Amino acid sequence: MQIKKYMELVTFSHTIFSVPFILIAMIVAADGWFGWKLLVLGLLAAVSARNFAMAVNRFVDRDIDAKNPRTKNRISVRGEINESEMKLFILANALIFIGVAYLINSLAFWLSIPVLIILGGYSYFKRFSEFAHLILGVSLGLAPIAGAIAVTGEIPCWSVFLAFGVMFWVAGFDILYSLQDMEFDKNEGLHSIPAKIGEEGALFISKMFHIFTVVFWACFVAYAHLGFFGWLGVIFAAAMLYYEQKLVNRDFKNIPKAFFTVNGYLGIIFLVLIILDKA
C-alpha cells in the first residue's frame, strides 16, 4: 500500500519523540485541557512538520544511504518511491504545515516558513559541520515552543527552557546513534562528533548534553510553577537518560534499544506526569 510506503519513508513510529513535548507545552500553556480543535491542529502540525523533515532527509541523503550497509535497504534507496513522489510528498507536507499554522494564529503562521527552513536544513549540516547533532536537536526543540504559541500566541520563558532540554536530549541520543556510522562517516568525509573525536569523546559529550537536558527541564518545571508530578517527571527523565548512557557504554549493540525504546518511554511518561500535575 502507498500509505505504508510513505510511513516507512519517514519512519513514522519515531514521531513519538516530538509529539509528547508539543502536548506538554500546550497543557502547561493552557493550565490544563486546551480543547479538541487545538489538539487536532497541534497533532497535524507536528506530524506534517516531521514528515517534511524526514522526507527531505531521505531525499537529500539517498546517495549516502546507498553506500552505508546500515541504510542501503531504506525505501528511498530501493526506489520504491521515486524522486518525483518524494518531492510531491515534501511539498504536500510543507503546505499542510503552513495551512495548519495559519488556522492556529498569526504568530504560528509567520514563523511556519522559518521553521520549515530549519527542519529542511538539518539534512545538509553533516556534510560540513559536526553541529548537525545540535541542529537536529533544535528541529525537535521547536515543538514545545510551537505548542506554547498555539495556545497563547506568544513564547513564554518556560517553553524556552523546555525547548533547550529537548534540544540537548535529542542531540545527546543522536550522538549515541551516530556511533554506529563512525567509520563510515570518516571514510565518506561526513561530519559527526564520533567521527571527529572518537568513541570516548563522543560518549562524554553525549553525557554532558543529557546533564544539560535535566538542568533545563528542571528550570522548565520551576518557571512553569509545576508541582510534585512535574518534578517527578524530571527525576524520571534523569533516571532514563542515565540508563540510556549505561546501555550504550556497556555494548554498542544496545544503541537501537537506547535510541527508540528508552527515549520513547521517556517522552510518553513525562507527558503523563505533566497531565497528572495539571489534573
C-alpha positions in Angstrom: 0.0 0.0 0.0 1.2 3.5 -0.8 0.4 4.8 2.7 2.6 2.1 4.2 5.5 3.1 1.9 5.3 6.7 2.9 5.1 5.7 6.6 8.3 3.7 6.1 9.9 6.6 4.2 9.6 8.9 7.2 9.9 6.2 9.9 6.5 7.3 11.2 6.9 5.5 14.6 9.7 7.9 15.5 7.1 10.7 15.7 6.8 9.6 19.3 9.9 11.7 20.1 8.4 15.1 19.3 4.6 14.8 19.9 4.7 14.4 23.7 6.6 17.7 24.1 4.3 19.8 21.9 1.4 18.4 24.0 3.3 19.1 27.3 3.7 22.7 26.2 0.1 23.0 25.2 -1.1 21.6 28.5 1.1 23.9 30.6 0.2 26.9 28.4 -3.5 26.3 28.9 -3.1 25.3 32.5 -4.9 22.1 31.6 -7.1 21.0 28.7 -6.8 23.2 25.6 -9.7 21.9 23.5 -10.2 19.4 20.7 -9.6 22.0 17.9 -6.1 22.8 19.1 -5.4 19.1 19.8 -6.2 18.2 16.1 -4.3 21.2 14.7 -1.3 20.6 17.0 -1.1 17.0 16.0 -1.4 17.9 12.3 1.3 20.5 12.6 3.6 18.1 14.5 3.1 15.2 12.0 3.3 17.3 8.8 6.5 19.1 10.1 8.2 15.8 10.9 7.1 14.2 7.6 8.5 17.2 5.8 11.8 17.0 7.7 12.3 13.2 7.3 11.3 13.2 3.7 13.8 15.9 2.9 16.4 14.0 4.8 15.7 10.8 2.9 15.7 12.6 -0.4 18.9 14.5 0.2 20.8 11.5 1.7 19.8 8.8 -0.7 23.2 8.8 -2.3 24.9 8.5 1.1 22.4 5.9 2.3 23.0 3.7 -0.7 26.7 3.3 0.3 26.1 2.7 4.0 25.4 -1.0 4.9 23.1 0.1 7.7 20.9 2.2 5.5 21.2 0.7 2.0 17.8 -1.0 2.3 15.8 2.1 3.0 12.8 2.6 0.8 14.3 5.8 -0.6 17.3 3.9 -1.8 15.4 0.9 -3.1 13.5 3.1 -5.4 10.0 2.0 -4.4 9.2 5.7 -4.0 10.7 7.7 -6.9 12.2 11.2 -6.8 9.0 12.9 -8.1 6.9 11.2 -5.5 9.2 12.2 -2.7 9.2 15.8 -3.9 5.4 15.9 -4.1 5.3 14.4 -0.5 7.7 17.0 0.7 5.7 19.9 -0.9 2.3 18.5 0.4 3.5 18.3 4.0 5.0 21.8 3.8 1.7 23.2 2.6 -0.2 21.3 5.2 2.1 22.7 7.9 1.7 26.2 6.7 -2.0 25.9 6.3 -2.4 24.5 9.8 -0.2 27.2 11.2 -2.5 29.8 9.6 -5.5 28.2 11.2 -3.8 28.3 14.6 -2.8 32.0 14.9 -0.9 34.8 13.2 2.4 34.2 15.0 2.4 30.5 14.2 1.7 31.4 10.5 4.6 33.9 10.2 7.0 31.5 11.9 6.0 28.5 9.7 8.4 29.2 6.8 11.5 29.8 9.1 10.6 26.6 10.9 10.5 24.6 7.7 13.8 26.1 6.6 15.4 24.9 9.9 13.8 21.5 9.6 15.0 21.0 6.0 18.4 22.5 6.7 19.4 19.8 9.1 19.9 17.3 6.3 22.8 19.3 4.8 24.7 20.0 8.0 26.5 16.7 8.4 28.2 17.4 5.1 30.2 20.3 6.6 29.7 20.5 10.4 29.7 18.4 13.5 26.9 20.7 14.8 24.4 18.6 12.9 23.5 16.8 16.1 22.5 20.1 17.7 20.6 21.2 14.6 18.6 18.1 14.8 18.0 18.9 18.5 16.9 22.4 17.5 14.4 20.9 15.0 12.7 18.8 17.7 13.2 21.6 20.3 10.9 23.8 18.2 8.0 21.5 19.1 7.3 22.8 22.6 7.7 26.4 21.6 5.2 25.7 18.8 2.9 24.2 21.4 3.0 27.3 23.6 2.5 29.6 20.6 -0.6 27.6 19.6 -2.3 28.2 22.9 -1.0 31.6 24.0 0.1 33.3 20.8 3.5 34.1 22.4 6.7 32.4 23.6 6.8 32.1 27.4 10.1 31.7 29.2 9.3 28.2 30.5 8.8 27.0 26.9 12.3 28.1 26.0 13.7 26.0 28.9 11.6 23.0 27.8 12.9 23.5 24.2 16.5 23.7 25.3 16.0 20.5 27.3 14.6 18.8 24.2 17.5 20.1 22.0 20.2 18.6 24.3 18.2 15.4 24.8 17.9 14.8 21.1 21.5 15.9 20.3 22.7 13.6 23.1 21.0 10.5 21.8 21.8 11.4 18.2 25.5 11.3 19.1 25.0 7.8 20.6 23.1 6.7 17.5 25.8 8.0 15.1 28.4 5.8 16.8 27.0 3.1 14.5 28.3 5.0 11.5 31.5 6.4 12.9 33.9 4.6 10.5 31.5 5.1 7.5 31.4 8.8 8.3 35.2 9.0 8.5 35.6 7.2 5.1 33.0 9.3 3.4 34.2 12.7 4.8 30.9 13.2 6.7 30.9 15.3 9.9 29.7 13.8 13.2 31.1 14.1 16.7 32.0 10.4 16.9 33.9 10.7 13.5 35.6 13.8 14.7 36.7 12.9 18.2 36.2 9.2 18.6 34.1 6.9 20.9 35.3 8.2 24.3 34.9 11.9 23.4 31.5 11.3 21.8 30.3 9.4 24.9 31.5 12.2 27.2 29.8 14.9 25.1 26.6 12.9 25.0 26.6 12.5 28.8 27.2 16.3 29.2 24.3 17.1 26.8 22.0 14.8 28.8 23.1 16.5 32.1 22.2 19.9 30.4 18.8 18.3 29.5 17.9 17.6 33.1 19.0 21.0 34.2 16.9 22.8 31.5 13.9 20.6 32.3 14.3 21.4 36.0 14.2 25.1 35.0 11.1 24.5 32.9 9.3 22.9 35.9 10.4 25.7 38.2 9.5 28.6 35.8 6.2 27.0 34.9 5.4 26.6 38.6 4.6 22.9 38.3 4.1 20.7 41.3 5.1 17.2 42.5 4.4 15.3 39.3 6.3 17.9 37.3 9.4 17.3 39.4 8.8 13.6 39.4 8.9 13.9 35.5 12.4 15.5 35.7 13.6 12.8 38.1 12.2 10.0 35.9 13.8 11.6 32.8 17.2 11.8 34.6 16.9 8.1 35.5 16.0 7.1 32.0 18.9 9.1 30.5 21.3 7.5 33.0 20.0 4.1 31.9 20.4 5.0 28.2 24.0 6.0 28.8 24.7 2.8 30.7 23.2 0.7 27.9 25.4 2.2 25.2 28.5 2.2 27.4 28.0 -1.5 28.1 27.6 -2.5 24.4 27.0 -0.6 21.2 24.6 -3.3 20.1 22.2 -1.7 22.6 22.1 1.5 20.6 18.8 0.8 18.9 17.2 -0.1 22.2 18.6 3.0 23.8 17.6 5.2 20.9 14.0 4.1 20.4 12.7 2.2 23.4 14.2 4.3 26.2 13.6 7.7 24.6 10.1 6.7 23.5 9.1 5.8 27.0 10.7 8.9 28.4 8.6 11.3 26.3 5.3 9.4 27.0 5.8 9.1 30.7 6.9 12.7 31.0 3.7 13.7 29.2 1.5 11.5 31.5 3.1 13.1 34.6 2.5 16.6 33.3 -1.1 15.7 32.7 -1.4 14.4 36.3 0.2 17.6 37.5 -2.4 19.7 35.8 -5.4 17.4 36.5 
